[in-house]
Amino acid sequence: MTSLFVYCLGVFLFGQSSQQVTPIRKAVELITRDSVVKVTRIGISVSGVITAPSLRKDSTLQIFVQDSTGGIKLFARRYSGPVLDVGDSVIATGNLGLFCGAEEILDPEVRILKRNLHVVPAEASLKDINNGKFNGRLITTLGKVIGKVEIPSAFIVYIRDNSNDTGKVLVSKGLFPAVDISRLNLGDELRITGIASRYSRTPPFLNGSEILVRHQSDFALSKTNKLERYIAISIGFLLFLVVILIFFNQMLRKKVKERTSRIEYESQVMTEFYKSSSEIAGTLDVKAIYRSAIRTAKRLVGTTYFLVVQMEGDESYVGDLVEIIGEDVQIKKVRFGVNLLKPLEGRLSDDNAVWNSNIDDLIGGLDDSELEKLRIDLSRKKAGSGLVADNLHDYVSALAPVQGNSRTFIIFNHAYDIGDDFSRKMVIS
């Protein structure tokens, strides 16, 4: 009576009797191979560790388990047992079956014994996989990609190993998360891990071997291929560095050349302008010199006006304002009853000049109506008229034509910065 109670309790708790567990290899040998879809009436129990998750996310069960002797698929169209995961050790009881060459246990009742176990994939050659030696088991193998094909339900990758054997790798479109093979290239050396299986519709259904991958990490570049890629990347990077160095070398040469040309140009500008201006004081044909000087200055630095003034008394200056308007040069006399040098006190450089200033700083702030009118008029006249450049400004400078002579000096506008000591020294030398 007690034994019967224990038996009934076992059936109630586990949904099965304490049927003897059969090694998976022996269970597979019991299946007859006389039709594409075969359902035997042989009830059997196997024990093993789950090596692949279900390929379906609905109530369909489609997983693989293996023990030390072999592997087999557990399949049920409507599964309502415990949630199963890779690494679970289980006992599964059901009828043996065959579907297109793949051995199955149909509609199994599953009991979990342990969780989080680890199965090491068996190292297998493509020849052994094709011969069915590892059918239903988790394997790993090496191969070079020789082709890729897409079919409605899956992607297929064809590989070849060093023994010239070929194999087929199946990537189901039902996997979650999806496995991306777009980055696999022909010739890539891969280490592929997955379930060795079959899909065959030709009796006795022993051909059609394939490897079923489970997730993205089942595709991995082999060490050889990684080394080749690292070498290729390194060579590419070195070539990139060489190109960059050549580019910067050329840019540096260009900048040095431009800078040298710029210094020489500024020196030429200031020298020619200084010479043209210096001729004014000693010539009889002053107007002709004015016209020549301002045209030269406009061509070189964009000057549109210059003011030549001389001290007439202690507190007065007279001079000429020379402007270029279009193609014409206009010259008019100016007279001021104030000391124009007063705003420049403390600002004159060693060469008796004020460089790169503006008209307000030079002659602004003095109490003289004529000077104020001139300041307003000149502030509207911009340098660089007719020049084409990206760095035009409106500078105004003042300098004495004769070094150390503060009684005569020139105020002129220009579109470029007179920016280095070398150019200034050329002007006053």
C-alpha positions in Angstrom: 0.0 0.0 0.0 2.8 2.4 0.9 4.7 1.6 -2.4 1.6 2.3 -4.4 1.1 5.6 -2.6 4.8 6.6 -3.4 4.3 5.6 -7.0 1.1 7.6 -7.4 2.8 10.6 -5.7 5.7 10.4 -8.2 3.3 10.3 -11.1 1.4 13.3 -9.7 4.5 15.4 -9.1 6.5 14.6 -12.2 3.9 13.6 -14.7 5.7 10.3 -15.5 6.7 7.1 -13.9 10.3 6.4 -12.9 11.0 5.0 -16.4 14.6 4.1 -17.1 16.8 6.7 -18.8 18.2 5.6 -22.1 21.5 7.0 -23.5 20.8 9.3 -26.4 22.9 7.3 -28.9 20.9 4.1 -28.2 17.6 6.0 -28.5 18.7 7.3 -31.9 19.5 3.8 -33.1 15.9 2.7 -32.4 14.5 5.0 -35.0 13.7 3.5 -38.4 14.4 5.6 -41.5 11.7 4.6 -43.9 9.9 8.0 -44.4 10.5 11.7 -44.4 8.3 12.2 -41.3 8.4 9.2 -38.9 6.6 9.0 -35.6 7.3 5.8 -33.7 5.3 4.5 -30.8 8.4 4.0 -28.8 8.1 5.9 -25.5 11.6 6.7 -24.1 13.3 8.9 -21.5 16.6 10.6 -22.1 18.7 12.8 -19.9 21.0 15.6 -21.0 21.9 19.3 -21.0 20.2 21.8 -23.3 22.7 23.2 -25.8 20.5 25.4 -28.0 17.5 27.6 -27.2 14.2 27.1 -28.9 14.2 28.6 -32.5 10.6 29.7 -32.0 9.2 32.3 -29.6 5.6 31.0 -29.5 4.5 27.8 -27.7 6.4 25.6 -30.1 9.3 23.8 -28.5 12.4 23.1 -30.6 15.6 22.6 -28.6 18.6 20.3 -28.5 19.9 18.2 -25.6 23.0 16.0 -25.4 24.6 13.6 -23.1 28.0 12.0 -23.3 26.9 9.6 -26.1 25.1 12.0 -28.5 22.5 14.6 -29.1 18.8 14.8 -30.1 16.1 17.4 -30.7 13.1 17.9 -28.4 10.0 19.0 -30.4 6.5 19.9 -29.5 4.0 22.1 -31.4 2.3 23.2 -28.2 4.6 23.0 -25.2 3.3 23.9 -21.7 6.1 22.6 -19.5 8.7 24.6 -17.5 10.6 27.4 -19.2 13.9 25.9 -20.5 17.2 27.6 -21.1 20.7 26.7 -22.4 22.6 24.9 -19.6 19.6 23.3 -18.0 20.0 19.6 -17.2 16.7 17.8 -17.9 15.0 14.5 -18.2 12.7 14.3 -21.3 10.2 11.6 -21.9 8.3 11.2 -25.2 8.0 9.2 -28.5 10.9 8.9 -30.8 10.5 10.4 -34.3 12.3 11.5 -37.4 11.8 14.7 -39.5 13.8 15.1 -42.7 16.8 13.2 -41.2 16.8 14.9 -37.8 16.1 12.6 -34.8 13.5 13.9 -32.3 11.7 13.2 -29.1 8.1 14.4 -29.8 5.8 16.1 -27.3 8.2 15.5 -24.4 7.4 15.9 -20.8 10.4 17.7 -19.3 11.7 17.8 -15.8 14.6 20.2 -14.8 17.3 18.6 -12.6 19.9 21.4 -12.5 20.5 24.8 -14.1 23.5 26.8 -15.4 25.6 23.9 -16.6 28.2 24.4 -19.3 28.7 22.2 -22.3 32.1 22.4 -24.1 31.6 22.2 -27.9 33.3 19.2 -29.5 36.1 20.0 -32.0 34.9 18.5 -35.3 36.0 18.4 -38.9 33.6 19.0 -41.7 34.2 15.4 -42.8 33.0 14.0 -39.5 30.0 16.5 -39.4 29.0 15.4 -42.9 29.2 11.7 -41.9 26.8 12.3 -39.0 29.3 11.5 -36.3 28.3 14.5 -34.2 24.6 14.7 -35.2 22.5 16.5 -32.6 25.6 17.7 -30.6 27.2 21.0 -30.0 30.3 21.3 -32.2 32.9 23.8 -33.3 34.9 23.8 -36.5 37.1 25.9 -38.8 36.3 26.9 -42.4 36.7 29.5 -45.0 33.6 31.3 -46.4 33.1 30.3 -50.1 29.5 31.5 -50.6 26.3 33.0 -49.1 22.7 32.4 -50.1 19.4 33.6 -48.8 16.2 31.4 -48.8 12.8 32.4 -47.5 13.3 31.0 -44.0 17.1 31.3 -43.5 20.5 32.4 -44.6 23.0 29.8 -45.7 26.8 30.2 -45.5 29.0 27.7 -47.3 32.4 26.9 -46.0 35.5 24.8 -46.9 38.2 23.5 -44.5 41.9 22.8 -45.1 41.0 19.2 -46.1 38.9 20.6 -49.0 35.7 19.3 -47.4 32.7 21.6 -47.6 29.9 22.3 -45.2 26.7 24.2 -44.9 25.9 26.6 -42.1 22.2 27.5 -41.5 21.2 30.8 -39.9 17.5 30.8 -39.2 15.6 34.1 -39.7 13.5 33.1 -36.6 16.5 33.6 -34.2 16.1 36.3 -31.6 18.1 38.4 -31.4 18.8 38.1 -35.2 22.2 36.9 -36.4 23.8 39.3 -38.9 26.0 37.7 -41.6 26.3 40.8 -43.8 29.8 41.4 -42.6 31.0 38.0 -43.6 33.2 38.2 -46.7 34.2 35.5 -49.1 37.6 34.2 -48.0 37.0 34.9 -44.3 38.5 32.3 -42.0 35.9 31.5 -39.4 35.5 29.4 -36.3 31.9 28.3 -36.3 30.0 26.9 -33.3 26.6 25.3 -33.5 24.5 22.2 -33.6 25.4 19.5 -36.1 22.1 18.4 -37.7 20.6 17.1 -40.9 17.9 18.2 -43.4 17.2 15.5 -46.0 14.2 14.4 -48.0 15.9 11.4 -49.6 15.9 7.9 -47.9 17.6 6.8 -45.8 17.9 10.5 -44.8 21.5 10.4 -43.8 22.8 13.2 -46.1 22.1 17.0 -46.0 24.3 17.7 -43.0 24.3 21.3 -41.7 25.4 23.4 -38.8 22.7 25.3 -37.0 24.1 28.5 -35.4 22.4 29.8 -32.3 23.5 33.4 -31.9 26.0 36.0 -33.2 29.0 34.8 -31.2 28.8 31.4 -33.0 30.5 33.2 -35.9 34.1 34.3 -34.9 37.1 35.1 -37.0 39.8 32.6 -36.6 43.2 33.7 -35.2 44.8 33.3 -38.6 42.2 35.6 -40.2 42.4 38.1 -37.3 46.2 38.2 -37.8 45.8 38.8 -41.5 43.3 41.6 -40.8 45.5 43.1 -38.2 48.4 43.1 -40.6 46.3 44.6 -43.4 44.9 47.3 -41.0 48.4 48.1 -39.7 49.8 48.4 -43.3 46.8 50.6 -44.2 47.3 52.7 -41.1 51.0 53.2 -41.9 50.2 54.1 -45.5 47.6 56.6 -44.1 50.3 58.1 -41.9 52.7 58.4 -44.8 50.1 60.2 -46.9 49.3 62.5 -43.9 53.0 63.2 -43.4 53.5 64.0 -47.1 50.4 66.2 -47.1 51.6 68.2 -44.0 55.1 68.4 -45.4 53.7 70.0 -48.6 51.4 72.2 -46.6 54.4 73.3 -44.4 56.5 74.0 -47.5 53.6 76.0 -49.0 53.1 78.0 -45.7 56.8 78.8 -45.4 56.9 79.9 -49.1 53.8 82.0 -48.6 55.2 83.5 -45.4 58.5 84.3 -47.1 56.7 85.8 -50.1 54.5 87.8 -47.8 57.4 89.3 -45.9 59.2 90.1 -49.1 55.9 91.6 -50.5 55.4 93.8 -47.4 59.0 95.0 -47.6 58.5 95.9 -51.3 55.2 97.6 -50.5 56.6 99.8 -47.8 59.8 100.5 -49.6 58.0 101.6 -52.8 55.5 103.6 -50.9 58.1 105.3 -48.7 60.2 106.1 -51.8 57.2 107.6 -53.6 56.2 109.6 -50.5 59.8 110.9 -49.9 60.0 112.3 -53.3 57.1 114.7 -52.6 59.1 117.2 -50.5 61.9 117.8 -53.1 60.1 117.8 -56.4 58.7 120.7 -58.4 55.9 118.7 -60.0 54.2 117.8 -56.7 50.9 116.8 -58.3 52.4 114.4 -60.7 54.3 112.7 -57.8 51.1 112.6 -55.8 49.3 110.9 -58.6 52.1 108.4 -59.1 52.4 107.7 -55.4 48.7 107.0 -54.7 48.3 104.8 -57.7 51.4 102.8 -56.6 50.1 102.6 -53.1 46.6 101.5 -54.2 48.0 98.8 -56.4 50.3 97.5 -53.6 48.2 97.9 -50.4 44.8 99.2 -51.4 45.4 102.8 -50.3 42.6 105.2 -51.3 43.9 108.4 -49.7 47.0 109.9 -48.0 47.5 113.1 -46.2 50.9 114.9 -46.4 51.2 117.6 -43.7 54.0 119.9 -42.5 54.2 121.9 -39.3 53.7 125.6 -40.2 53.9 127.0 -36.7 53.9 125.8 -33.2 50.3 125.0 -33.3 49.3 124.7 -37.0 49.7 122.3 -39.9 49.2 122.7 -43.6 49.3 120.0 -46.3 47.6 118.2 -49.1 44.9 115.5 -49.1 45.3 113.2 -52.0 42.4 110.8 -52.9 41.9 108.3 -55.6 38.2 108.2 -56.8 37.6 105.7 -59.6 40.3 106.5 -62.1 40.7 110.1 -61.0 43.1 111.5 -58.4 41.9 114.6 -56.5 44.2 116.8 -54.5 43.1 119.6 -52.1 44.8 121.8 -49.6 44.1 121.4 -45.9 45.0 123.6 -42.9 44.6 123.0 -39.2 45.0 125.2 -36.3 46.0 122.5 -33.8 49.0 120.3 -33.2 48.4 117.0 -35.0 51.1 115.2 -33.1 49.4 115.8 -29.8 47.2 112.6 -30.0 50.3 110.6 -30.9 52.4 111.5 -27.9 53.6 108.4 -26.2 52.5 106.2 -29.1 55.3 106.8 -31.6 57.6 103.8 -32.2 61.3 104.0 -32.4 61.0 104.6 -36.2 58.8 107.6 -35.5 55.6 106.0 -36.7 52.3 104.6 -35.6 51.3 101.4 -37.4 48.0 99.8 -38.1 45.8 102.3 -36.3 42.6 104.1 -37.4 41.7 107.6 -38.3 39.8 108.3 -35.1 42.9 107.4 -32.9 45.2 109.4 -35.1 43.4 112.7 -35.4 40.3 112.4 -33.3 39.5 114.4 -30.2 41.2 117.7 -31.1 39.2 120.9 -30.9 39.3 122.0 -34.5 36.2 122.2 -36.8 38.1 121.6 -40.0 40.0 118.7 -38.6 36.7 117.2 -37.3 35.2 117.5 -40.8 38.3 115.8 -42.3 38.1 113.0 -39.7 34.5 112.3 -40.5 35.2 112.4 -44.2 38.1 110.0 -44.0 36.4 107.6 -41.7 34.0 106.9 -44.6 36.8 106.1 -47.1 37.8 102.4 -46.8 41.0 100.9 -48.0 41.2 98.0 -50.4 38.7 99.4 -53.0 39.0 97.1 -56.1 41.1 94.5 -54.4 40.0 90.8 -54.2 41.0 89.1 -51.0 39.6 87.4 -47.9 41.6 89.4 -45.3 41.0 93.0 -46.2 40.9 95.5 -43.3 40.9 99.3 -43.0 44.1 100.3 -41.4 45.6 103.8 -41.0 49.2 104.4 -40.3 51.3 107.6 -39.8 55.1 107.9 -40.4 57.7 110.6 -41.0 59.2 110.5 -44.5 62.6 111.4 -43.0 63.6 109.5 -39.9 63.4 111.6 -36.8 61.6 114.5 -38.6 58.5 115.2 -36.6 57.7 118.4 -38.6 56.6 116.5 -41.8 54.7 113.2 -41.8 52.2 111.2 -43.9 48.9 109.6 -42.9 47.7 106.9 -45.2 45.2 104.0 -45.2 45.9 100.5 -46.3 44.1 97.1 -46.6 46.9 94.9 -45.2 48.5 94.7 -41.8 52.1 96.0 -41.8 52.8 93.3 -39.3 56.5 92.4 -38.9 59.6 94.2 -37.8 61.4 93.1 -41.0 59.1 95.1 -43.2 59.2 98.2 -41.0 63.0 98.1 -40.9 63.1 97.9 -44.7 60.9 101.1 -44.8 63.2 103.2 -42.6 66.5 101.9 -43.7 
